[in-house]
Amino acid sequence: MLYQIYEAQRSLMEPFADFAQAASKLYSNPLSPFGQGPFAQRVSAGYDLLYRLGKDYEKPEFGIKTIAIEGVEVAIHERVELDKPFCELRRFKRFSDDSDVLTRLKGQPAVLIVAPLSGHYATLLRDTVRSMLHDHKVYVTDWKNARTVPMEQGAFHLDDYVNYVEEFIRHLQGEYGNCHVISVCQPTVPVLAAVALMASRGETTPLTMTMMGGPIDARKSPTAVNNLAMNKSFEWFENNVIYRVPTNFPGSGRRVYPGFLQHSGFVAMNPDRHMSSHYDYFKHLIAGDDTSAEAHRQFYDEYNAVLDMDADYYLETIRVVFQEFALVNGTWDVRNEQGQFERVRPQDIKTTAHFTIEGELDDISGSGQTEAAHALCTGVPKTRQKHLEVKGAGHYGIFSGRRWRDSVYPQVRDFILQFNDGKAGASSKPAARPAKAPAKAPARSARRK
C-alpha cells in the first residue's frame, strides 16, 4: 500500500513541480515583467529549488560522446551487446579516422565493469567508464529497474546475478580470447563467486579481477549500513521494506525493494549535508554562479535517480552477505543455470590476478572488508595480488572524481596491463561451457524464496 500512496503523492506533486519550473524561468527572464523586480532573482531561485525537490528523476544517460586520445577526438558509440531480462550488457565502442590511434585501440585489453545493483543506476560509474575508455575496450552491466520487468520474466535471485556475470565474462572471452573484470561496491561478492565457480569447473577465468569498496567480509570495520543489515532479522526486512509494484508499471505485482525507500535511506545517512548542499545551490543561483549550480544539478540528477530491486535478490543479498557471511565462511551454494547447486570456493582461483581497493574514509564498506578477498583466494600467488588504500577518499572517491582519476585509475590501468599477456598461467583461449553440469553440492540450509 505504501508504494501506491507514494505514487499517488508523486502524481499530485507533478503539476506543482511543473509550475515551479515555469515560474522560475519567468522570474529569471530579464525580458519578462516579473523579472524586473529587485527580488526577482531570489524568487526565481526559490522556485527552481522547489522544482528540483519535487520533480521526478528519470534514469540518466551516460552521455559519453567523445574522448581525447593522444590529442585525437575519438567518437564513442554506445550500444547493447546482450539484453537479459534484468540487465543489459552495454558496450562503449570507440571509432577514429586516425589510423595510428585506431591501431592502438584495437590492441587494448577488454574490460567488463560490473556496476552495483544497490539503488542507483549504472550511470553512477560514468567517470569510471570515461577514464577506462582511454586505454581499454569497455563493457558495463546496466541493471534494469525491476518495476519495468514484467512478471512473466520470473524473479531475479542473487544466484541469477552470479550467472549473468559468468555469461558476460564468457561473451568477452569469446570475442577477445580473455578479459579483465572490475567490480565496484556490491558486485564484488557475486563477481568473486562467479570467477571462483568458473575456476572450480576448469573454465578459463579472467586475467585480472579488480574489486573496489565492496563487502567481501562485512564483519570487518562494520559501518552503519552493515550494522542495519546485521542487527535486523531477515523477517524484518521482508515485512518492512518489500512492496508490490503498482498497476501503472510493466512490472505490476512484482515484489520489490522500492527505489524511493532506498533514496530515503541514502538521505537519512547524512541529512545535514544534503540540506546544506541545497541551501548552497540556492545561494549559487542568487549569485549567478552557474558553474557551481550546474555541478549541483549534475550530482543530484544522478543521486536522486533510483531503481527498484527485485525482492528475492535483495533479501538473499542481506542473508548471504550480511547475516550468514556465507562467502567468507565457505558455506555459499549457488544455483547454476542447470538448476544445480555449486559450492563457491575462492581458493580454486589459481591464475586470475586480483587487486583490491579501499577508501580510507569509506562509510559504506569499512576498512578491511574488500582486502579480505586476498585471504580467501589462497591459490593465487602473492606476486599476483595487490591492495591499495586511497588516503582521504570516501566510498565514491575511489571510482569517481579527482582521486579516482589522479590516484586510482593509473594503478588500475597499470595492473591490467601488467597481466594482460596472460603468460603467468591464465589461458588465452575462449572460455567454453562445461559439457556436463557439475555434481550437486550440499543443499543450502536457508530456503530459496
N, C-alpha and C positions, 0 to 999 in steps of 0.2 A: 504493500500500500504506500510506503514511503516514496518509492520510485514514482508512482503515479502522482502523488502530491507534488513532488519536485518538478515533474514535467508540466503540471498544471500551473505552478508558480512561474516557471520559465516562460511559458506561453503568455501569461499575463504580463510579465515584465518586458516582453519583446517590443510592444509598441512604445512603451516609455523609454526604452533604450534608443529606439529609432528617433523618437522626438528629441532626446538629449543630444544625439549626434547632429541632427538638423539645427538645433538651437545653437550648438557650439559653433558650427560653421557660419551661422547667421551673425553671431556676435563678433566673430573673428574677421569677417569680411569688411575691409575698410570702405567699400562702396555701398554697404548696407546702412540704412539709417540707424539700425541697432548697434552698429559697430563704431559709432561716432562718440559715444559717451565715455567719460573718464574711467568708468569701471567695466567697460566692455571686455577688456582682456581677462579680467578676473572672472566675469560671468561666463565667458567662453571656456575658460579653463575648468570651472566648476562643472559645467555641462559635459565637457569632454571626459572628465573623471567619472561622472555618473554613468556615461555611456560605456566606458570600459569596465566598470564594476558590474553593469547589468547585462552586457552583451553575451551572446553565446559564442564560445570559442570552438571553431571547427579544426579539423586536422590540418596542421601547417604543411607546406611544401618544403622539400629540401632546397629547391631554388638554386642549385649549383649549376650554372650555365657554362662557365668557362673557368679555367685556372691558367696561371702563367708558369711554364716550364722552360727554363733556360732563356727567358725573355720572349718566348713564343706563346701566343694565346692559343690554348688548346680547348676545343669545344667538348662539352660533356653532354652525352645523350643518356637520359635515364629511362630504363625500361625494365619490365618484369620478366625475369627468366623462368621462374616456376611459380605457379599460382596454386596454393594449397587452401583448404577451407578456412584456416585461421591465420595464414601468413603468406606474404609474397616475398620471394627471393628477388631482390631488386639489384640490378647491375648499373653501374655508372661507367659507361663505355666512353673512351677518350678518342677524339679524332683530331688529326692535324694534317696540313698540306706540306709541312716541312719534313722532308724525307729522313733527315738525321734524327729529329725528335721522334718521328714515328718508329724508326728502327729501335730507338731506346725504349719506347713504350712497350713494344712487342716483347722485349726480353725481360720485363719486370715481373716480379712474383705476384701470384694471385692470392688475395686475402679475403676471407669470409669474416665480416664483422657481425657478431651476434648481439643484437640490441636487446635491452631489457624489456620484458613484458611485466611491468610493475606499475602501470598507471599512465605514464606518458608515452607518446608515440616515438617511433624510431628517429624522427627528425631531431630529437634531443641530442643525437650524435652528429649533427650537421658539421660541427667543427672538426670532429674526428674524421669523418668521411673526407672533408675538403683537404685536410692535411695528408691523409693517406693517398689521395689521388695523385700527388706529386711523384710518388715512387712505386705505386702498386696498381694492379688491376683490382678494383674494389667491388665487392658484393656485400649487401646488408640485408638482414632479416627485417622486414617491415610487417609487424604484427597488426592484425585487423582488430577493430573494435567488435567485441563479442556480440553487441546488440545488433550488429548488421549481418550476423551469420544465422541463416535460417535454422530452425530446429532439426530439419531433416538431415543436416550435415553432422548431426551427432554431438556429443560432448567433447570437450578438449581436456585431456589429463596431462599431468606432468610427464607421464611416460610418452605421450604423443609429442611433447616438446622435444624430448631426447631423440625420438625417432625422426622428427623433422630435421634436427641438426645433423644427424647421420646422413640423411638423404641429401642435404645441401652440400656436405663435405664430399660425398661421392660424386655429386654433379660437377663440382670444381675439379676433382681429381680426374674425372673422365674428360674434361676439357683441356687440362693443363698438365696432367701427369701427377701433380700433387698440389697442395695449397698450404696456407697458413691460416690460423684461426685466432681471432681476438674476441674476447667476451668482456662485457662491461657490466659490473654490478650483478644483478640477479642471475644472468645466464652462466656465470662462472661455474655453478654447480651442475646444471644439466649438460653443459659443454664438456666438463671434465668427465661426466658419466658417459657421454656419447663416445668420446675418444677411448675411454677405458674399455667399453663394450666392444668397440671395433678391434682394439688390441687383443682382447680375450679371444675373439673369433679368428684371429690371424689375418685380419684385414689390414691394408695399408693405412697408417694413421698420418695425420698432418705433420708437416716438417716442424712447425713450431706451434705453441699454444700460449697466447698471452692473456693473462687473467688480471682484470683491473677492478679493485674495490668491491670484491664480492664476498658473500658469507659462506666460504668453504667450511669454516668451523666457527659457527656463531657463538660458541661458548667463550671465545677469547675476546676480552675487552668489550662486553656487550653494550650496545647503545640503547637509546630509548626505544628505537624501532625493534631491536632484538628482544628487549625486556617485555614489550607488549605481546609479542608472539609467543614468548616462553611462559609468561605468567598467566595468560588467559587460556582456558581449556579449548580443545577443538570444537566442542559443542557450543561454546560461547561465540566463536566466530561464525559458526553455521547459523546460529539463531539471531545474531545481531547485525551482520554486515552483508548477508546474502538476500537478494531480492530478485523478483522476476521482471524481465523486460516488458514494458507496456506494449499495448497493441499497435501503436503507431510506428513501430520499427520492424524491420525484416526479421529480427531475432525474437519476435514476440513469444513470451512464455519461457525463454531461456533463463536459467538460474545464473546470476552474475554477482560479482562484487562491483557495484556501480562506480563509475568514474567520479561522480560528484561527491561520493563519500570519501574516496581516496584523496580528492583535492582538499576536502575539509581537513583531513588528517595532515596533509602537507603543510597547510597554512597554520594549523594548530601547533606545529612544532616550533615555529618562530613568528608568532603573531605581531610582535613589536617591530620586527624587521620589515614585515610587509606593510604595516601601517606607515612606518617611516618612509618606505620607498614610494608609496602612493602620494604622501604629502610632498616629498621631494619632486615628484612628477608634476604636481600642481604648481609648485614654485617655478619649475623649469618652463612651464607653459606661460606663466605670467611674465617671466623674464625674457621670453623669446629664445630660450636655449633649445633650439630644435635638435641639436646633436644628442644632448642628454635625454630629451623627451623621446626621441626615436629609439635610443638604446633601451629605455624602459619598455616601450611598446614591444620591441622585438623579444625581450626576455619574457614578458608576461603573455604574449601571444603563444609562446611555446609552453610556458609553465602552466597556464590555465587550460590548455587543450589536453583533455584526459580521455581515456578509453575504459570501457567495461572489460573486466576479465571473467572468463568462464569460471563458474563456482568450483567445479571439480579441480581445475588446475590450481586455483588459488588456495583452496583448503588443503590439497595434497602438498603444496609447497610449504605451508605452515607446519604441517605434521612432519614431513620428511626432513626439512632443512632446519627448522627452528625448535622442534619439540623432541623428535627422536634422534636427530643428528645422525641420520642413517648412513650418510656418505662416510663420515669420519669413523663411525662405529663398525663399518663393514657389513651392514645389515640391509642395504638398499637393493631391492629386486625390481627391475624394470621390465614391463611387458613389451616385448618386441612386436613387430608388425605381423608376425605369425601367431600372435596371441600367447606366446610362452614367456615365462619369467626368466630373466638372466640376472645373476648377481653382479653388481658393479664392483670391479676390482682395479683400482687405480695402479696398484703395484704391477699389473700386467703391461703397463705402458713402458716400452723399452727405448724407442727411438725418437719420440717427439720431445724436442727441447721445450722447456717451459719457463716463462718469465712472469713473475707476479709483481704487481704494482699497487701500492697503498698510499693514501694521503695522510700526512701527519695529523691533520685536524679533521679527518673524516668522521662525521657524526651519524653516518648510516651503517657503514661496515667498519667496525673498530679495528684498531691495530692488531695485527697478527692473524686476522680472520682469513685473508687471502693467502698470506705467506704459508699457511697451514698446508697448502697443496703440496709443498715440497716434501713434507713428512709422509704424505700418502703415496706419492709417486716414487717409491723406493727403487724401482727398476731403471730409472733414468739416471745416468752418471752425473755427478756433481758438476762436471765440466759443461753440461748441457742445461744447467739450472741458473737462474738469475733472479734476484729480488731488488726492488727499488722502493724506497720510502721517499715521497716527494715532500720536502720541507715546506711548511706554510700552506700546503694545499688541503682544501676540503674535499668532499666527495666529488663535486662537479669539476673541480680544478684539475683532476688527473686525466680527464678526457676532453676538456673544453677550456678555452681561454688561453691567456698568455703562458701560464705554467705548462699546459699541455703542449703548446706549440714550441716553446723555447727549451723546456727541460725534459719532457716525457717523450714526445714524438721522435726526436733524434735517436733516443736509445731504443725505442721500439723498432724504428727503421733499421738501425744497425744490427739489432738482434735477429731480425728476419733475414737480412742479407747474409749474416754470418752462417746461418744454417740452410740457406736456400738451395745449395747444390745437392743436398741430400746424401753426401758422401759419408756422413757419420753414422750410417746404419739404416736410415729410412728409405724405403723403396720408392723409386720414381715411376713405377708403373701405375696405371689407373686402377682404382680400387674395384674389386668385384664382390658382388653379394655372395654370401655363403650358399653352397648348393643345397644344404640341408639346414633346417632350423636347429639351433643348439639345444642341448639337453635341458630339460626343465630344471630350474633352480628351486630351492626350497620355497614353499609358499610364504607369502607375506603374512605377518601377524595381524596387521590392521586391514580393515575392509576396504575394498575399492568402491568408490562412490558410483 
